[in-house]
Amino acid sequence: MTHTGFAEFAGAELPQLLRFASALTGSPDTGGDLVQDVMVKVHTRWRRIAPMQHRTAYLRRMITNEWISQHRRWHTRQVRPTDQDELVQLAGDHSDDPALVITDRAELRHRLATLPPRQRAAVVLRFYVDLDYHDIATDLGCSQVNARALVSRGLAALRRDAAEPRTAEPRAAEPRGTAPHPTGPLFTESQGVLP
């Protein structure tokens, strides 16, 4: 395949890769940036990638690895996006699982963002891309047992998080000096400091 072959391949696979990256990152904008970075790398290595039999799986792995690498860098800034229609909805056929019954997409994004990068990637690959554990292991570069463990731990964390009641607003801090002291007031007007 020539560079024309790359353009045809990219045009055909781009929508699927963008949806995957958006689910992985929790943001369509960040997912788009991630796919763009990976596609630049693919273009420069196209002669080596073109003859591959499973190019789409290879690109998913590149996207996953790039996202994990970016997530490790502390200098990157994470911005929480607003709710948009093209966001991921993981519930699907797994509605009996409390970890996956989340109807608010912004809440789903937030809860997925709490998972460590590899667990999040494994959960997205399993339930969004609908890969089996062999393919997840291939994409993440680990054993099938490790892939199962990553998905299992990710779902367990989502279940724990879903079971905990969420407060709408964090409690505002009381102004300094007005919070009650466990043993009584520290100062009185007439006596000064109490022991």
N, C-alpha and C positions, 0 to 999 in steps of 0.2 A: 504494500500500500504506500502511496505517496502522501504528500501533504494534503492532496485532495481527499485521499482516503481518511486522513485524520479529520478533516472538516465534516465529512459524511458521518463518521463514527461519533464525533462530538455532538453533532446536531441530533443524532438519533438517541444518544444516551444522556444528554445533558438534563432533560427534565427529571428523569429517574434519579440521577446523581444529586440534583438540587434538592429533591424531596428528602432523600436519605440524609444529606448533610444538614438540612434544616431540622430534621428530627434529632439528629445527633447533637447539634449545637444548641437547639432550643430557640433558634432565631433564623428566620429566612435570610436576613441580611448577612449575618455571620456565616451561615451555611453557604451563601453565594460567594462570599469572599474566600472561603475555604476551597470550594470547587474551583474557583478561578486560579488560586495558587497551585492547586494540583494539576489543572489542565495546562498551565504553563510548563510545569515539569514534564508532563506527558508529551507535550509538543516537542520539547527538546530531546526526548528519548524515544520518539515515535518509531524510529527504525527498529529498535529493540522490542518495543511493545506491540507493534503491528502484527507480527506473526503469532503472537500468543493466542491460545485457544479460548481462554476465559478472561478477556480484557476487562469486562465490566466488574468482575470479582476483584481483579487486580486493582482497578481504580477505587473500588470501595475500600480496599485495604489501604491504599495510599491516602485516601481521605481520612480514614480512621487513625492511621499513624500520624498524619499531619496534625489532626485535631488534638490527639494526646500530647504531641510535642508542644503545640501551642499552649495547651492547658497547663503544662508544667512550667512554662515561663511566667514568672510572677510580674513581669513588666507589662503584660498585656492587660487591658482594661475590659472588664465584662460589663455590658450594658443590658439591662432587662428590657426586651422589646414589648411593644403593646400587643394585645390580642389581635390576630389576623386569621382570615379564613383558611389559609394554606398550612396552618399548624397541624401537628400530628395528633391523631386521636388513637391511642393505643387500645382502647377498650375492646373493640371488634367482637370476636367470638368468645372472648375470655371474660364475659361480664360476671361470672360467678366468683371471680377472684377479686377480693376487696382492694388489692393493690392496683388493679387496673380499671376499677370503676371510678373514674374521675371524669366528670362531665365538663368541668371548667378547664379550658385549654391552658389558660394562664397558670392555673394551679398545677396542672400536669407538667408544664415546662419547669415551674419552680421546683417541684418534687424531683423531677429527673435531674435537675441541676445540682441537687444535693448528693447525688451518687458520685463515687470516685470515677474518673474517666473510663477505665477499662470496664467497670460494671455497667456504666451507662451505655457504652458502645455495645456490650454484649446484649443488654436488654433491647436496645433499638434494633440491632441486627436480628434478634429472635422474633420480636413481636411487630416490628414495623416492616422490615424487609422480608420477614417470614423465612429465615434461613434455618436449616437444621444445625445441630451441634457440630457436625463435621465441618460444615461451611463456616460457621462462626469461628471455630478453632483455626481454620485456614486463614480467614480474614484477620484474626487477632494475633496469629503466629504463636499459638499455644496448643496444648493437647485438648482432646475432647472433654476429658475429665475437668480440666481447668475451665473450659468454656461453660460446662454445666454449672460448675461452682460459681463462676462470675454471674451467670443469669440467676441462679438460686439466691445468692447473697443480695443481688440487686433487687429482686422481687421481695425478699424478706425485709430489706430496708424500706421499700415502698409500702409494704404492709404495715410495718411499725409506724411509719410516718402517717399513713392513712388512718390508723387507729387512734392516734393522738389528736385531741381536740385542738383546733387552731383558733387562736384569738384574732379578732378582727384588727385590733390596733395594739401595739405594745403599750404597756402601762407607762404613763408619763412619769418622769422622775419628780419627786417632791422637791421644792426649793430647799436649799441648804439650811439646816438648823430647825426645820419644821417637822421633820420626821420624829415620831415618838421613840423615845429611848426605852429599851427593854426593862431597865430598872427605874425608870421615872425620869423627870426632867433633870438636865444637867445644871441649869442655872435657875436661881430664883432671884427676884428683884431685891429682896431684903437681905439675903444671906450670901450672895455671891456663889462661888463654886461649891457644890455638894460633894461629899466623899463618895 
